[in-house]
Amino acid sequence: MLNPAPSEVKYSDALLAWYDRHRRRLPWRALPGEKPDAYRVWLSEIMLQQTTVKTVGPYFATFVARWPTVRAMAGDDIEEILKAWAGLGYYSRARNLHACARFVSDRLGGRFPDTVEGLRQLPGVGAYTAAAVAAIAFNRQAAVVDGNVERVVTRLEAIETPLPQAKPAIAEIVQRLTPADRPGDFAEAMMDLGATICTPKRPACALCPYMPLCRSRAASTQETFPRKAPKAKRPLRKGAAFWITRPDGWVLVRKRPDKGLLGGMTEIPSSIWSEDFDNAGALAHAPLRANWRKLPGEVNHGFTHFELAVTVYAADALVSTKAPPDCRWVRLADLDGEALPTVMRKIVALARAK
């Protein structure tokens, strides 16, 4: 364990004094004097990956109301987890969430490991999540580094190395700064500082406890950090979706394969998504023979590694029409309760508007 220099002790003391006055009240965060609940900490950290606090709030409330313990979550079906997760994105997190809950419940007696090393053995728990749960839930002296912390540290030390190459140096600095007596509070304080004061644009430096120590502030270059390598342009993939309804108010859906992008989620039957997809042959991917009509407009959606443009086709089916083997009929009134990812909800919205 790296020992902090005297100046670095000042860093942690200044931040914790600020945090004690200005800490955010978050639904998953224990109040001062309360012992954190490892289940709630773990759940919130999984949800907050690539997602904002504002977006996560309602989902977190739904999950803890329905599954108040890790055993409760482990005892339910993955389909129910996916339905509750729908719209939150990055759906492999939901599958890993369920797998981890079952692992902790079945193999560990419902108790989370209390070390970084133990937590890293859990399904879906990477280096960041393990450090966050260890520090916040179990008061372990672990370096917790998310995007907010990266921004704070690169500005504080004026780190010229661009991200992601700067990540190891940032983690080493955070490890030195993290105090032995309040590591969980320090981790949450760093995240709060980045979220509320040391923001990406127009940081409120005059209110920052680190202002006298901040190298980029001294040089008036704080908004230029962190340095980032140029992003590669994401390719555009195209595809088609098929909206087919019956006059009695039912719509055809199907489950995506368990593995792969949006695995296990419900979809409006769709074609493959590829860069060379040709709409001239789109109807070859339709789930049923019907009088298909192309709807005006298209659905656009961004994934981590590519952009997507989907053309939507619509048709009407008879009440007696049987669903293909890999599909099923669902009441339109029940569609919102399905495990529809955001891109599919966009397709539904376009189809129902026409």
N, C-alpha and C positions, 0 to 999 in steps of 0.2 A: 504494500500500500504506500503510495507516495505521500509524503508529509507536506502540508502546506507551509509556504513561507509566511513570515509575519504579515507582509502586505496582503497575502491571500486570505489570511484570517480576517483582516479588515473587510475584504470583499464579502465574505460570508456573513459577518456580523452586521454590516450595513444592510445587506439584502434582507436578512431575517427580521431586523428591526422594522424595515419597511413593510414586510409581509405581515407582521403582527398587527399592523394598523390597516392594511389595505387588501388583505386576502379576499379573493372572490368566494362567494357562497355558491357552491355547485352541488347538484343533487347527489353526486357520488362521493363528495368530499366530507370527511368526518369533521365535526365542529371542534374547536379548541378544547382539549381535555378528553375528547372521545377517542376510543381505539378504532382505527380504520378497519373496515370489513374487507378482507382479502377478495371475496367474491365480487363485491361492488367495484373495488379498485380494478381487478382484472377485467370485468365486463366493460367498464368505462374505457379502459385503455385500448381494448380491442376495437370498440366502436369509434374511438377518436382517431384511429389511424386513417389518414387521408380525408378526415371529415371534421367539420367545425363543431365547436361547443354548442352553438345555437341549433344546428341540425340534430345533434345527438340527443339533446335534452328530452324531447318527447319519446324517442325510441327507448332511451334508458328507463324512463318512467313506466313504459308499457312492459318492458322485459322484467323489471323487478317486481311489478305488480302480479304478473302472470307466473314468473319463476323466481320466487324470493330467495332461493338457495341454489347452490350448484347441484344438489341432489334432485331438486325439482326440475331443473333444466335437463339433467341427464335422463330423467324418467320420461321425457316427452319425445315425440317423433321429430326427426329432422325437418319434415315437411312443415310442421307448425313453427319451427324456428325460422325457416326460410320465409314463411308468410309474414311473420312479425318483422323480419328484417327488410322486406321488400321496400325498395326506394332508398335504402341507405348506401347501396353500392358496394363494390369490391366483395362479391358474394362468397368468395372462398373464405372470408373471415367468418361468415355464419356457419359454414360447414366445419371449420376448425373449432369454432366456439362450442358446437355440440360435441365434437370428438373430444375436446379437452374436458368438458363437463363430465362426460362419461368416464374418461380416464381418472380424473380426480375422485369421482364418486365410487367407481368400481375398484380401483387399485389402491387408492390412497385414503379410503375411508371418509371422503368428503372434505379433506383438509388439503389446502394448497401447500406446496413446499415453501419454506421460508428463506431460501437462499437463491441467489442468481443461478447457480449451477443446477439446483433442483428444478427451478422453474423452466430452465431451458430445455428440460426433458419433456415438457408437456406439448401436446399437439398444437401447432399454430402459435407458439410463444417464441418470438425471436429475441435478439439481444436487447432491443429497446424495451419491449414489454416486460421481460424478465427483470431488468434493472428497475423499471418504474414500480412494479409490484413489490419487489424486494425492499426498495427504499420507502415507499409510501405505506405499504401494509405492514412491513416487518422491521422498519427502521434500520435496514442494512445500508452501509456506506457504499452505495453504488452510483456510478455516473449515469444520470438520466439525461439523454440528449435527443430532443425532438427539434422540429424546425424553428420553434421559438427560441430554444436554447442556442442553436447554431447562430442565429442572428445576433443574440445578445453577446455571445463570446467573440464572434468575429469582429464586432464593433468595439468591444471592450479592449481587445488586444490588437485591433487593426490587422487582422490576418489577411495577407494578400493572396494566399493560395486559394484557388477557386474550389467551390464544392463540385463534386463530392470528394475531391482529393484531400480537402482539409479536414475531413471527418475524424481521422485518428488523432490529429493534433488537438482538435476541439475536445474530444473525449478525454484526453490526457489532462487538459486544463480543468475540465469539469470535475474529474476525479480528485485533483489536488484541492479544488475549491470546496468540495463537499465536506461539511463538518461531520465528525463522528457522532456528535450528540443529537443533531436534528437533521439527518439526511433526507427524510421524507418531506419535511417542511421546506428544506432548501430546494429540493427538486420541484415542488409545486410553486415555490416562490419564483424560481427562474422561469417557469412556464407562464406564470401570471405576469411577470415583468415583460416578457416578450409579447404577450397577448394584449396588454393594456397600455404599456408605456413605450417600450422599445419596438414599436410597430414597423411594418415594412416601409410605410411612407409617413412622413411628417412625425417622427418620434417625439414624444413629449420629454425631451432631455432635461428641461428645468425641473421636472418632478422625479427624475430618476435618482435612486440612491447611489448609483455608480457614476454619476456625472463627473465628480472630481477625479475619478480614476480612469475614465474612458479615453483611450488614445485616439479613437476616430473622432470623438467629440472635440478634443483639443485641436484637431486638424480641420474641423468642420467638414469631415468627409463621411459622417455616419450613415447617410442615406445611400452611399455607394457600396455598403457592405450588407450581406456577404457577397463576395465575388462569386460569379457562377459561370461555368463553362457554357458555351452556346448550345442551345437545345437543337437536336436534330428534328427536322420537319417530319411530322407523323404522316404515314401513308393514308390514302383514302380507300376504304373498302366499300363495296356496294352490295346490295341485296334486295330481296323482295319479301313482303309479308302478305298473308292471305286472310282477310277478314270475311268469314262466312257465317251468316246468321239464319236462324229459322224464324218463321212468322210467330211462333209461340214464345219468342223472347229468349232463345238460347244461342250461344256462340261457341264455335269450335276452338279448343286450345289443346296444347300438348306439353308434356314435360321434357325439358332439355336433358341431354345425357348427364349423368351424375358427375362425370369428370369433364374438365375443360371450362371454357368461358361461360359464366352464368350457369354453372353446373347445378342440376336439380331444380332450377327455377321453372316457373310456368311461362310459356310463350304463346303468342299468336303464331300459328304455323308459318315458318319462314324458310327461305332458301339458305344456301351457304352464303357467307359474307367473304368476298374476295375482291382484289383490286381489278381483276379482269372480268367481273360479272357483267353479263350482257342482258339487259332487260328484254331484248327481242326474244330470248328463250326463257323468260321468267316463268311462264305458265307451266313449263315442264316440271317445276318444283311444287306446284299447287297440290294440296292434300286430297282434293276431290275434283272430279270433272264437274264443271259448272259454267255458267255464263259470266265469266269474270270481266270486270270493268276496272280500268286503271283510275284511281282517285287522283285529283289534282294535288300538286304539292308533293313534298317528301319529308321524311323524318330524318333529322340530323342528330347525331349523338357522338360524344367524344369518349373514347376509352383511353387507358393509359398509353397504349402503344399504337393506336390508330384512330382515325376518324371514320365515321360510318354514315352512309346515306342510304336510306331504305325507301323504296317505292312500295306503295300499298295498293293492293288489289282487293276488290270487294265482290261478293256474290251472295245470292239468296239460295237457301236450301229448303227442301220440303221437310215437314215435321217428321216424316218417316225415314229421313236420311240417316243411315247408320254412320257412326264415327269410324274412321280408319283405325286399324289395330293400335297405332301409337298415339291416338288422339282421344279426346272425350268432349262431350257437350257440357257446358256450364251455363247456368242462368246468368243473363246479363246483370241482373240485380245483385248477384253474388261475385261478380268479377273483381270488384275492388278488394275482396277478401282473399284473392289468390296471391300466390308468391310471384307477382309480376315485377321484374326489374324495371328500372326507370325507362330504359329504351322501349320496353313493351308498353308501358303506360303512355308513352308518347304516341306509339302506333295506335293504341286504342283511342286516344283523344282525337287523332286525325280522322280515324275511321268513323267515329260517332259524330263528328262535326259535319260530315258530308251527307 
